[in-house]
Amino acid sequence: MNVFDRVDGTLKLSDDERMLVESVRALARDKIAPRAEHYDRSGEFPDDNVRAINALGLNAMFIPAAHGGAEMSYAAYLECVREISKACASTGVIWATNFHAVKPLIDFGAEEQKKRLLPVMLNGGLASLTITEPSAGSDATGMQTEFRPDGDHIVVNGGKTFITNGAHADLYMLFGKWSEISDSKGAISVLVLEKGTPGLKVVREEDKMGLRASSTAALAFDNCRVPRANLLGKPGDGLKILLASLNRSRPSVAAHALGIARAAFEDAVGYINERKQSGRKIVEFQGIQFMLADMATDLAMCEAWLWHVARLVDGGALDFGVEASMLKMRASDLAMRIATDAVQLYGGYGYCKDYRVERLMRDAKITQIWEGTNQIHRQLIGRSFMKK
């Protein structure tokens, strides 16, 4: 048993959760990982992987039993994200986005809304957390998408960009501003927009450096008429819902990053134990051992913090925003560093697409950017120590 097995051993899962995690691990290893290179090269949406995930009923693990799900712990969910992302980072973020988008509905939606909309996800639907705009990235309060009330409907006009699952989603958790509220932050509201709504248009899908099989779309809303029954909470409740959503999605993004980091580390360790220079295995050189020590130590500590945050959430903590920012920032920085070091350890081969570390380095970069850039998270963390 290595140090990472011992860190993971601190994670307390029920028997049902452990069985599900083992099923996910086997699926990731045997089905998803072998297809990852193809999907990265082609840029195709990984429908086969999504179908395989749905065959396990994974969306049910974050939906309460009262609404037909089989809800499990946040820790179990994070472990599944990490295992899928380790096999294929694109597939990992596609599935994780289902949780990011649906959790606000579970936490803040009316019973009628849950009864009507959650079955979409239980039946294998895809969801999209629809926040970012060309002029509103890390500062989401700058969004301009307008929600205008019109009787029993809400008319939506505006546009979004960099939307994960945007071209394939069945449900869009859409944030915009209520036209009748003048306060910029107080106007933020949220509704569920359903696939096929007239006026919803996919403008384009981005051709990205990494996560090439994950759909990242620009969307336009041209007088979309959404039933008022799809509004979560009241007009102006959106900022509260947004912040709560980000606090849950940031550890998920960290688990995604740590899946990439673990894959890069394991590939590098395997390679340097086989590859020889000057008659010696690369791993026998002291300088390489120092690199390995730094990578392993930081990875073990970051994964331990992942499970710490999971325990906070599962324990009912409400104030864990700083911990979530610390986790997202450190996990994503680490993923980029370990993937880059893995390419370095492979030498020239690491720069070639024949080896997975080249893809992992490209996939890792976005984790430092989305869900708030790491510069924003450093500011949030530092600001938390200012005396009132």
LUMLUM-637312 format. One record per residue (C-alpha): x, y, z; residue in three letters. Coordinates in pm, 1 decimal, decimal comma, padded with zeros to 6 digits, always signed. Each point is the difference from the previous one (the first is absolute). Layout:
pt east: X	north: Y	up: Z	code: ALA
...
END
This chain:
pt east: +00000,0	north: +00000,0	up: +00000,0	code: MET
pt east: +00149,9	north: +00332,9	up: -00108,6	code: ASN
pt east: -00048,6	north: +00344,0	up: +00150,4	code: VAL
pt east: -00291,7	north: +00081,2	up: -00230,3	code: PHE
pt east: -00184,4	north: -00317,2	up: +00096,8	code: ASP
pt east: +00037,7	north: +00102,1	up: +00363,5	code: ARG
pt east: -00133,2	north: +00350,7	up: -00070,4	code: VAL
pt east: -00297,3	north: -00145,3	up: -00185,9	code: ASP
pt east: -00045,5	north: -00243,5	up: +00288,1	code: GLY
pt east: -00102,0	north: +00292,0	up: +00222,8	code: THR
pt east: -00312,3	north: +00038,4	up: -00216,0	code: LEU
pt east: -00290,4	north: -00167,5	up: +00177,6	code: LYS
pt east: -00254,3	north: -00133,6	up: -00248,4	code: LEU
pt east: -00299,1	north: -00223,6	up: +00056,2	code: SER
pt east: -00000,3	north: -00348,3	up: -00152,2	code: ASP
pt east: -00234,7	north: +00117,0	up: -00277,1	code: ASP
pt east: +00220,5	north: +00299,1	up: -00073,9	code: GLU
pt east: +00312,0	north: -00212,0	up: -00008,8	code: ARG
pt east: -00162,3	north: -00244,4	up: -00242,8	code: MET
pt east: -00105,3	north: +00285,3	up: -00226,7	code: LEU
pt east: +00346,4	north: +00158,6	up: +00008,9	code: VAL
pt east: +00154,3	north: -00334,7	up: -00095,8	code: GLU
pt east: -00244,7	north: -00027,2	up: -00290,8	code: SER
pt east: +00091,7	north: +00350,2	up: -00113,3	code: VAL
pt east: +00370,0	north: -00077,6	up: +00032,5	code: ARG
pt east: -00039,8	north: -00311,6	up: -00215,7	code: ALA
pt east: -00204,7	north: +00189,0	up: -00258,7	code: LEU
pt east: +00257,1	north: +00280,0	up: -00012,5	code: ALA
pt east: +00289,7	north: -00242,1	up: -00037,6	code: ARG
pt east: -00153,1	north: -00246,1	up: -00245,8	code: ASP
pt east: -00229,3	north: +00212,8	up: -00216,6	code: LYS
pt east: +00058,1	north: +00373,1	up: +00039,7	code: ILE
pt east: +00381,6	north: +00017,4	up: +00010,0	code: ALA
pt east: +00053,0	north: -00204,4	up: -00320,5	code: PRO
pt east: -00225,5	north: +00240,1	up: -00193,6	code: ARG
pt east: +00149,1	north: +00323,1	up: +00138,0	code: ALA
pt east: +00271,1	north: +00042,9	up: -00264,0	code: GLU
pt east: -00248,9	north: -00038,8	up: -00285,5	code: HIS
pt east: -00238,3	north: +00256,4	up: +00142,2	code: TYR
pt east: +00284,1	north: +00244,2	up: +00064,9	code: ASP
pt east: +00126,7	north: -00027,9	up: -00357,8	code: ARG
pt east: -00342,1	north: +00015,5	up: -00164,6	code: SER
pt east: -00165,0	north: +00251,2	up: +00232,1	code: GLY
pt east: -00319,3	north: -00207,7	up: -00015,5	code: GLU
pt east: -00239,7	north: +00011,5	up: +00290,7	code: PHE
pt east: +00054,9	north: -00330,2	up: +00190,7	code: PRO
pt east: -00351,8	north: -00141,2	up: -00030,4	code: ASP
pt east: +00123,4	north: -00353,1	up: +00068,4	code: ASP
pt east: +00148,3	north: +00108,9	up: +00331,7	code: ASN
pt east: -00313,4	north: +00189,4	up: +00099,4	code: VAL
pt east: -00214,9	north: -00304,7	up: -00079,7	code: ARG
pt east: +00230,1	north: -00220,1	up: +00209,0	code: ALA
pt east: -00025,1	north: +00241,8	up: +00293,7	code: ILE
pt east: -00377,6	north: +00006,3	up: -00032,4	code: ASN
pt east: -00008,5	north: -00380,3	up: -00006,8	code: ALA
pt east: +00137,4	north: +00014,8	up: +00354,6	code: LEU
pt east: -00267,2	north: +00254,5	up: +00093,4	code: GLY
pt east: +00260,8	north: +00242,9	up: +00129,3	code: LEU
pt east: -00223,9	north: +00306,6	up: -00015,1	code: ASN
pt east: -00211,2	north: -00163,1	up: +00271,4	code: ALA
pt east: +00283,0	north: +00029,4	up: +00253,9	code: MET
pt east: -00062,5	north: +00370,2	up: +00056,0	code: PHE
pt east: -00380,4	north: -00004,1	up: -00023,4	code: ILE
pt east: -00201,1	north: -00060,5	up: +00320,5	code: PRO
pt east: -00193,5	north: -00324,0	up: +00040,1	code: ALA
pt east: -00321,4	north: +00200,1	up: +00039,9	code: ALA
pt east: +00034,6	north: +00093,0	up: -00366,2	code: HIS
pt east: +00101,5	north: -00341,4	up: -00129,5	code: GLY
pt east: +00374,2	north: +00022,4	up: +00055,4	code: GLY
pt east: +00242,6	north: -00193,8	up: +00217,6	code: ALA
pt east: +00187,0	north: +00286,5	up: +00162,9	code: GLU
pt east: +00346,7	north: -00075,0	up: +00129,6	code: MET
pt east: +00259,9	north: +00206,4	up: +00182,2	code: SER
pt east: +00181,3	north: +00293,8	up: -00152,3	code: TYR
pt east: +00323,8	north: -00188,6	up: +00066,4	code: ALA
pt east: -00117,8	north: -00292,0	up: -00213,3	code: ALA
pt east: -00098,9	north: +00241,3	up: -00277,1	code: TYR
pt east: +00345,4	north: +00167,4	up: +00008,1	code: LEU
pt east: +00170,8	north: -00338,7	up: -00018,1	code: GLU
pt east: -00203,7	north: -00086,1	up: -00309,9	code: CYS
pt east: +00092,3	north: +00332,8	up: -00161,2	code: VAL
pt east: +00367,0	north: -00064,0	up: +00068,3	code: ARG
pt east: -00007,3	north: -00354,3	up: -00142,0	code: GLU
pt east: -00185,9	north: +00095,7	up: -00318,6	code: ILE
pt east: +00222,0	north: +00305,7	up: -00051,5	code: SER
pt east: +00312,4	north: -00209,1	up: +00047,5	code: LYS
pt east: -00115,2	north: -00214,9	up: -00291,8	code: ALA
pt east: -00131,6	north: +00282,8	up: -00220,6	code: CYS
pt east: -00005,7	north: +00357,7	up: +00121,7	code: ALA
pt east: -00259,0	north: +00098,0	up: -00262,4	code: SER
pt east: -00243,9	north: -00266,2	up: +00115,6	code: THR
pt east: +00066,8	north: +00087,9	up: +00362,6	code: GLY
pt east: -00105,1	north: +00361,6	up: -00042,3	code: VAL
pt east: -00303,9	north: -00091,7	up: -00211,3	code: ILE
pt east: -00135,8	north: -00212,9	up: +00282,4	code: TRP
pt east: +00109,6	north: +00234,0	up: +00280,5	code: ALA
pt east: -00185,9	north: +00284,1	up: -00170,4	code: THR
pt east: -00323,3	north: -00194,4	up: +00050,1	code: ASN
pt east: +00055,0	north: +00033,2	up: +00374,0	code: PHE
pt east: +00106,4	north: +00366,3	up: -00023,4	code: HIS
pt east: -00315,7	north: +00089,9	up: -00190,9	code: ALA
pt east: -00256,2	north: -00214,1	up: +00181,7	code: VAL
pt east: +00107,4	north: +00064,1	up: +00360,1	code: LYS
pt east: -00160,8	north: +00348,7	up: +00006,6	code: PRO
pt east: -00328,3	north: -00160,5	up: -00106,5	code: LEU
pt east: +00031,9	north: -00260,4	up: +00275,8	code: ILE
pt east: +00093,0	north: +00255,2	up: +00266,9	code: ASP
pt east: -00220,8	north: +00294,6	up: -00097,1	code: PHE
pt east: -00270,3	north: -00131,7	up: -00231,1	code: GLY
pt east: -00366,4	north: -00040,8	up: +00092,4	code: ALA
pt east: -00134,1	north: -00352,2	up: +00039,2	code: GLU
pt east: -00200,7	north: +00033,8	up: -00320,3	code: GLU
pt east: +00313,3	north: +00100,3	up: -00190,6	code: GLN
pt east: +00198,1	north: -00293,7	up: +00133,6	code: LYS
pt east: -00280,0	north: -00244,5	up: -00076,1	code: LYS
pt east: -00024,3	north: +00128,9	up: -00356,3	code: ARG
pt east: +00365,2	north: +00056,1	up: -00090,1	code: LEU
pt east: +00216,3	north: -00246,5	up: +00193,0	code: LEU
pt east: -00132,1	north: -00303,2	up: -00193,4	code: PRO
pt east: +00174,4	north: +00148,3	up: -00304,9	code: VAL
pt east: +00331,4	north: -00060,5	up: +00174,5	code: MET
pt east: -00098,2	north: -00339,5	up: +00139,2	code: LEU
pt east: -00072,3	north: -00108,0	up: -00356,6	code: ASN
pt east: +00352,8	north: +00085,9	up: -00110,9	code: GLY
pt east: -00037,6	north: +00368,4	up: -00082,8	code: GLY
pt east: +00280,4	north: +00252,6	up: -00021,9	code: LEU
pt east: -00004,7	north: +00334,4	up: +00178,8	code: ALA
pt east: +00190,3	north: +00325,0	up: -00036,2	code: SER
pt east: +00090,7	north: +00266,2	up: +00255,3	code: LEU
pt east: -00050,5	north: +00310,6	up: -00214,5	code: THR
pt east: +00168,5	north: +00304,6	up: +00154,1	code: ILE
pt east: +00297,0	north: +00139,0	up: -00194,3	code: THR
pt east: -00035,3	north: +00281,0	up: -00254,5	code: GLU
pt east: +00256,1	north: +00174,0	up: -00221,5	code: PRO
pt east: +00016,6	north: +00291,5	up: +00246,6	code: SER
pt east: -00068,5	north: -00200,6	up: +00318,0	code: ALA
pt east: +00248,6	north: -00275,0	up: +00083,7	code: GLY
pt east: +00142,7	north: -00029,2	up: +00349,7	code: SER
pt east: -00217,3	north: +00299,3	up: +00092,9	code: ASP
pt east: -00331,6	north: -00161,7	up: -00079,4	code: ALA
pt east: -00192,4	north: +00297,5	up: +00140,4	code: THR
pt east: +00079,9	north: +00185,3	up: -00324,1	code: GLY
pt east: -00234,3	north: -00221,2	up: -00202,2	code: MET
pt east: -00241,6	north: +00172,6	up: -00236,5	code: GLN
pt east: -00245,8	north: -00274,4	up: -00099,4	code: THR
pt east: -00347,4	north: +00138,4	up: +00069,2	code: GLU
pt east: -00303,1	north: -00171,3	up: +00157,1	code: PHE
pt east: -00314,0	north: +00202,2	up: -00072,6	code: ARG
pt east: -00326,2	north: -00113,6	up: +00162,3	code: PRO
pt east: -00296,0	north: -00036,7	up: -00238,1	code: ASP
pt east: -00305,6	north: -00147,3	up: +00169,9	code: GLY
pt east: +00054,6	north: -00369,9	up: +00064,8	code: ASP
pt east: +00328,0	north: +00006,0	up: -00191,0	code: HIS
pt east: +00347,1	north: +00151,5	up: +00020,1	code: ILE
pt east: +00150,3	north: +00133,9	up: -00322,7	code: VAL
pt east: +00376,0	north: -00059,1	up: -00020,5	code: VAL
pt east: +00235,1	north: +00202,4	up: -00218,8	code: ASN
pt east: +00379,2	north: -00003,0	up: -00001,7	code: GLY
pt east: +00289,2	north: -00236,8	up: -00048,7	code: GLY
pt east: +00239,1	north: -00227,9	up: +00185,3	code: LYS
pt east: +00344,6	north: -00130,2	up: -00083,4	code: THR
pt east: +00233,2	north: -00284,7	up: +00107,7	code: PHE
pt east: -00299,1	north: -00210,9	up: +00105,4	code: ILE
pt east: +00087,9	north: -00362,7	up: +00076,6	code: THR
pt east: -00252,2	north: -00245,8	up: -00150,0	code: ASN
pt east: -00151,0	north: +00304,6	up: -00172,2	code: GLY
pt east: -00071,2	north: -00169,5	up: -00333,7	code: ALA
pt east: -00136,9	north: -00320,2	up: +00153,8	code: HIS
pt east: -00181,9	north: +00091,6	up: +00321,4	code: ALA
pt east: -00357,9	north: -00096,4	up: +00076,7	code: ASP
pt east: -00020,9	north: +00249,1	up: +00287,7	code: LEU
pt east: +00175,5	north: +00336,0	up: +00032,5	code: TYR
pt east: +00039,2	north: +00153,9	up: +00345,7	code: MET
pt east: -00005,4	north: +00352,4	up: -00139,1	code: LEU
pt east: +00102,5	north: +00313,8	up: +00191,8	code: PHE
pt east: -00106,3	north: +00347,2	up: -00111,3	code: GLY
pt east: -00130,3	north: +00332,3	up: +00131,0	code: LYS
pt east: -00361,5	north: +00083,3	up: +00079,8	code: TRP
pt east: -00097,2	north: +00299,2	up: -00210,8	code: SER
pt east: -00214,4	north: +00160,2	up: +00273,1	code: GLU
pt east: +00275,8	north: +00005,2	up: +00263,5	code: ILE
pt east: +00245,9	north: +00287,9	up: -00039,2	code: SER
pt east: +00271,8	north: -00119,2	up: +00241,5	code: ASP
pt east: +00264,2	north: -00182,0	up: -00204,6	code: SER
pt east: +00068,7	north: -00277,2	up: +00250,5	code: LYS
pt east: -00351,3	north: -00008,4	up: +00139,1	code: GLY
pt east: -00143,3	north: -00059,6	up: -00347,5	code: ALA
pt east: +00177,8	north: -00333,3	up: -00052,9	code: ILE
pt east: -00256,0	north: -00276,5	up: -00036,2	code: SER
pt east: +00004,3	north: -00360,2	up: -00117,1	code: VAL
pt east: -00232,7	north: -00222,2	up: -00197,1	code: LEU
pt east: +00002,9	north: -00337,6	up: -00172,5	code: VAL
pt east: -00012,4	north: +00024,3	up: -00377,4	code: LEU
pt east: -00093,7	north: -00323,1	up: -00175,9	code: GLU
pt east: +00144,1	north: -00142,4	up: -00319,9	code: LYS
pt east: -00194,4	north: +00096,5	up: -00309,6	code: GLY
pt east: -00123,7	north: +00333,1	up: +00132,6	code: THR
pt east: -00065,4	north: +00224,4	up: -00303,0	code: PRO
pt east: +00258,0	north: +00276,7	up: -00022,4	code: GLY
pt east: +00282,7	north: -00206,0	up: +00154,9	code: LEU
pt east: +00287,0	north: -00022,4	up: -00246,4	code: LYS
pt east: +00341,6	north: -00164,2	up: +00016,9	code: VAL
pt east: +00217,8	north: +00263,4	up: -00166,6	code: VAL
pt east: +00316,6	north: -00209,4	up: -00012,6	code: ARG
pt east: +00205,7	north: -00263,6	up: +00179,2	code: GLU
pt east: +00354,1	north: +00102,1	up: +00093,4	code: GLU
pt east: +00307,0	north: -00173,3	up: -00146,1	code: ASP
pt east: +00204,8	north: -00033,4	up: +00318,1	code: LYS
pt east: +00355,1	north: -00078,6	up: +00106,2	code: MET
pt east: -00114,6	north: -00272,3	up: +00238,6	code: GLY
pt east: -00316,5	north: -00178,8	up: +00110,4	code: LEU
pt east: -00065,5	north: -00022,8	up: -00370,5	code: ARG
pt east: -00283,0	north: -00252,0	up: +00028,0	code: ALA
pt east: -00192,8	north: +00216,1	up: +00245,6	code: SER
pt east: -00248,4	north: +00232,8	up: -00166,0	code: SER
pt east: +00073,9	north: +00364,1	up: +00082,9	code: THR
pt east: -00257,5	north: +00217,1	up: -00169,9	code: ALA
pt east: -00107,4	north: +00358,3	up: -00055,7	code: ALA
pt east: -00376,8	north: +00037,5	up: +00035,2	code: LEU
pt east: -00245,1	north: +00268,8	up: -00105,8	code: ALA
pt east: -00346,3	north: +00063,8	up: +00145,4	code: PHE
pt east: -00236,9	north: +00184,4	up: -00233,8	code: ASP
pt east: -00332,2	north: +00064,9	up: +00173,5	code: ASN
pt east: +00000,0	north: -00345,2	up: +00161,0	code: CYS
pt east: -00330,5	north: -00043,7	up: +00180,8	code: ARG
pt east: +00051,6	north: -00206,3	up: +00315,6	code: VAL
pt east: -00289,3	north: -00092,4	up: +00231,5	code: PRO
pt east: +00014,5	north: +00202,6	up: +00318,5	code: ARG
pt east: -00038,8	north: -00332,8	up: +00175,3	code: ALA
pt east: +00366,0	north: -00063,5	up: -00091,5	code: ASN
pt east: +00128,4	north: +00293,4	up: +00210,4	code: LEU
pt east: +00198,1	north: -00118,8	up: +00303,0	code: LEU
pt east: -00103,6	north: +00188,2	up: +00310,5	code: GLY
pt east: -00095,3	north: +00362,9	up: -00046,6	code: LYS
pt east: +00130,8	north: +00266,5	up: -00238,0	code: PRO
pt east: +00332,1	north: +00116,7	up: +00146,2	code: GLY
pt east: +00083,3	north: -00327,4	up: +00178,2	code: ASP
pt east: +00262,0	north: -00083,8	up: -00260,3	code: GLY
pt east: +00313,8	north: +00130,3	up: +00172,2	code: LEU
pt east: -00067,8	north: -00207,4	up: +00311,3	code: LYS
pt east: -00060,9	north: -00307,2	up: -00215,5	code: ILE
pt east: +00307,0	north: +00072,5	up: -00213,9	code: LEU
pt east: +00238,3	north: +00024,9	up: +00296,6	code: LEU
pt east: -00137,3	north: -00317,2	up: +00157,7	code: ALA
pt east: +00037,4	north: -00178,9	up: -00332,2	code: SER
pt east: +00361,3	north: +00108,7	up: -00047,6	code: LEU
pt east: +00096,0	north: -00114,9	up: +00349,5	code: ASN
pt east: -00112,6	north: -00351,1	up: -00095,4	code: ARG
pt east: +00136,0	north: +00001,6	up: -00355,1	code: SER
pt east: +00350,9	north: +00121,6	up: +00088,2	code: ARG
pt east: +00094,7	north: -00315,1	up: +00195,4	code: PRO
pt east: -00140,6	north: -00194,3	up: -00295,1	code: SER
pt east: +00231,6	north: +00191,0	up: -00235,0	code: VAL
pt east: +00284,0	north: -00084,0	up: +00240,8	code: ALA
pt east: -00086,7	north: -00370,7	up: -00018,3	code: ALA
pt east: +00006,3	north: +00029,1	up: -00378,4	code: HIS
pt east: +00344,8	north: +00164,8	up: +00014,7	code: ALA
pt east: +00129,0	north: -00263,5	up: +00242,4	code: LEU
pt east: -00112,7	north: -00275,9	up: -00236,3	code: GLY
pt east: +00219,2	north: +00159,0	up: -00268,4	code: ILE
pt east: +00286,2	north: +00040,9	up: +00249,1	code: ALA
pt east: -00021,6	north: -00361,7	up: +00117,7	code: ARG
pt east: +00000,9	north: -00127,5	up: -00358,8	code: ALA
pt east: +00306,2	north: +00210,0	up: -00087,4	code: ALA
pt east: +00183,3	north: -00108,4	up: +00315,0	code: PHE
pt east: -00068,3	north: -00369,5	up: -00056,4	code: GLU
pt east: +00105,5	north: +00020,5	up: -00364,8	code: ASP
pt east: +00321,8	north: +00178,8	up: +00096,0	code: ALA
pt east: +00085,2	north: -00251,8	up: +00273,0	code: VAL
pt east: -00057,0	north: -00289,7	up: -00239,1	code: GLY
pt east: +00216,8	north: +00156,6	up: -00267,6	code: TYR
pt east: +00299,8	north: +00093,5	up: +00214,8	code: ILE
pt east: +00004,6	north: -00349,6	up: +00149,3	code: ASN
pt east: +00042,9	north: -00147,1	up: -00348,8	code: GLU
pt east: +00195,8	north: +00259,5	up: -00197,7	code: ARG
pt east: +00379,5	north: -00009,5	up: +00031,1	code: LYS
pt east: +00271,7	north: +00260,1	up: -00056,0	code: GLN
pt east: +00373,6	north: -00069,2	up: +00035,9	code: SER
pt east: -00078,6	north: -00356,0	up: +00101,8	code: GLY
pt east: -00222,5	north: +00099,4	up: +00292,6	code: ARG
pt east: -00373,8	north: +00030,9	up: +00041,0	code: LYS
pt east: -00102,6	north: +00365,2	up: +00000,7	code: ILE
pt east: -00161,3	north: -00043,4	up: +00341,6	code: VAL
pt east: +00343,0	north: -00082,9	up: +00147,6	code: GLU
pt east: +00132,3	north: +00353,0	up: -00058,6	code: PHE
pt east: -00015,2	north: +00219,1	up: +00311,8	code: GLN
pt east: -00130,9	north: +00304,4	up: -00186,3	code: GLY
pt east: -00290,5	north: -00205,3	up: -00134,7	code: ILE
pt east: -00072,4	north: -00136,7	up: +00348,1	code: GLN
pt east: -00021,7	north: +00357,3	up: +00131,2	code: PHE
pt east: -00254,3	north: +00085,1	up: -00270,4	code: MET
pt east: -00196,3	north: -00312,3	up: +00085,3	code: LEU
pt east: +00005,9	north: +00082,6	up: +00371,6	code: ALA
pt east: -00140,5	north: +00348,1	up: -00056,5	code: ASP
pt east: -00272,8	north: -00126,5	up: -00232,8	code: MET
pt east: -00105,0	north: -00282,4	up: +00232,7	code: ALA
pt east: +00004,1	north: +00210,6	up: +00316,5	code: THR
pt east: -00208,6	north: +00281,1	up: -00146,4	code: ASP
pt east: -00243,5	north: -00243,0	up: -00160,2	code: LEU
pt east: -00051,8	north: -00194,5	up: +00322,9	code: ALA
pt east: -00060,3	north: +00316,2	up: +00202,2	code: MET
pt east: -00239,2	north: +00143,1	up: -00257,3	code: CYS
pt east: -00200,4	north: -00321,7	up: -00017,4	code: GLU
pt east: -00017,1	north: -00006,1	up: +00380,3	code: ALA
pt east: -00148,9	north: +00353,0	up: -00015,1	code: TRP
pt east: -00251,6	north: -00121,5	up: -00259,9	code: LEU
pt east: -00131,4	north: -00255,9	up: +00248,2	code: TRP
pt east: +00006,4	north: +00260,4	up: +00278,2	code: HIS
pt east: -00229,4	north: +00227,2	up: -00201,0	code: VAL
pt east: -00219,8	north: -00297,8	up: -00087,9	code: ALA
pt east: -00039,9	north: -00075,3	up: +00369,2	code: ARG
pt east: -00096,7	north: +00362,6	up: +00066,7	code: LEU
pt east: -00272,7	north: -00014,4	up: -00264,1	code: VAL
pt east: -00128,6	north: -00340,2	up: +00106,8	code: ASP
pt east: +00001,2	north: +00121,7	up: +00360,0	code: GLY
pt east: -00241,1	north: +00278,9	up: -00088,6	code: GLY
pt east: +00245,2	north: +00293,0	up: +00004,1	code: ALA
pt east: -00132,7	north: +00314,9	up: -00164,1	code: LEU
pt east: +00306,5	north: +00225,9	up: +00020,3	code: ASP
pt east: +00277,6	north: -00170,8	up: -00197,2	code: PHE
pt east: +00056,6	north: +00249,8	up: -00280,7	code: GLY
pt east: +00362,3	north: +00070,6	up: +00093,3	code: VAL
pt east: +00078,1	north: -00370,9	up: +00030,0	code: GLU
pt east: -00158,7	north: -00057,2	up: -00342,0	code: ALA
pt east: +00207,3	north: +00282,3	up: -00152,2	code: SER
pt east: +00319,5	north: -00136,5	up: +00154,9	code: MET
pt east: -00077,7	north: -00344,3	up: -00138,6	code: LEU
pt east: -00090,0	north: +00115,4	up: -00350,4	code: LYS
pt east: +00304,9	north: +00227,2	up: -00022,1	code: MET
pt east: +00254,5	north: -00249,2	up: +00128,4	code: ARG
pt east: -00140,9	north: -00303,5	up: -00184,7	code: ALA
pt east: -00005,4	north: +00177,9	up: -00335,1	code: SER
pt east: +00347,4	north: +00152,6	up: +00041,1	code: ASP
pt east: +00125,1	north: -00345,1	up: +00096,9	code: LEU
pt east: -00165,3	north: -00170,0	up: -00295,6	code: ALA
pt east: +00175,3	north: +00238,5	up: -00237,2	code: MET
pt east: +00336,5	north: -00040,8	up: +00173,9	code: ARG
pt east: -00011,8	north: -00380,1	up: +00021,5	code: ILE
pt east: -00115,3	north: -00032,7	up: -00361,7	code: ALA
pt east: +00280,8	north: +00234,0	up: -00110,5	code: THR
pt east: +00256,4	north: -00190,6	up: +00207,4	code: ASP
pt east: -00127,4	north: -00327,7	up: -00145,8	code: ALA
pt east: +00062,2	north: +00132,1	up: -00351,5	code: VAL
pt east: +00349,0	north: +00103,6	up: +00113,4	code: GLN
pt east: +00072,2	north: -00346,8	up: +00138,8	code: LEU
pt east: -00106,2	north: -00158,3	up: -00327,8	code: TYR
pt east: +00241,8	north: +00228,0	up: -00183,9	code: GLY
pt east: -00067,0	north: +00034,4	up: -00372,0	code: GLY
pt east: -00256,5	north: -00278,9	up: +00012,1	code: TYR
pt east: -00212,0	north: +00203,2	up: +00240,4	code: GLY
pt east: -00042,2	north: +00263,7	up: -00269,4	code: TYR
pt east: -00151,8	north: -00253,9	up: -00237,7	code: CYS
pt east: -00366,0	north: -00091,5	up: -00020,7	code: LYS
pt east: +00087,5	north: -00371,0	up: +00020,1	code: ASP
pt east: +00023,8	north: +00039,8	up: +00377,2	code: TYR
pt east: -00283,7	north: +00100,2	up: +00230,3	code: ARG
pt east: +00200,8	north: +00257,1	up: +00196,8	code: VAL
pt east: -00013,6	north: +00236,8	up: -00298,2	code: GLU
pt east: -00381,0	north: -00003,9	up: +00018,2	code: ARG
pt east: -00002,2	north: +00025,9	up: +00379,3	code: LEU
pt east: +00210,8	north: +00316,1	up: -00012,2	code: MET
pt east: -00248,8	north: +00160,0	up: -00240,6	code: ARG
pt east: -00297,6	north: -00118,8	up: +00204,5	code: ASP
pt east: +00145,5	north: +00131,4	up: +00326,9	code: ALA
pt east: +00027,5	north: +00364,4	up: -00106,1	code: LYS
pt east: -00368,8	north: +00084,5	up: +00004,6	code: ILE
pt east: -00032,0	north: -00107,4	up: +00363,2	code: THR
pt east: +00198,8	north: +00311,0	up: +00097,5	code: GLN
pt east: -00244,0	north: +00221,3	up: -00190,0	code: ILE
pt east: -00359,9	north: -00110,9	up: +00043,2	code: TRP
pt east: -00217,1	north: +00014,3	up: +00313,1	code: GLU
pt east: +00185,5	north: +00323,1	up: +00078,9	code: GLY
pt east: +00357,9	north: +00052,2	up: -00113,7	code: THR
pt east: +00263,6	north: -00089,0	up: +00256,9	code: ASN
pt east: +00087,1	north: +00368,1	up: +00028,7	code: GLN
pt east: -00357,8	north: +00061,2	up: +00116,1	code: ILE
pt east: +00023,6	north: -00285,4	up: +00250,6	code: HIS
pt east: +00323,7	north: +00135,9	up: +00143,2	code: ARG
pt east: -00176,9	north: +00330,8	up: +00048,2	code: GLN
pt east: -00297,6	north: -00169,3	up: +00168,7	code: LEU
pt east: +00225,5	north: -00196,3	up: +00233,6	code: ILE
pt east: +00218,4	north: +00297,3	up: +00089,3	code: GLY
pt east: -00298,9	north: +00227,6	up: +00050,0	code: ARG
pt east: -00148,3	north: -00245,8	up: +00251,4	code: SER
pt east: +00273,5	north: +00095,7	up: +00248,4	code: PHE
pt east: -00075,5	north: +00370,5	up: -00005,8	code: MET
pt east: -00117,3	north: +00117,0	up: +00340,8	code: LYS
pt east: -00350,1	north: +00144,0	up: -00000,6	code: LYS
END
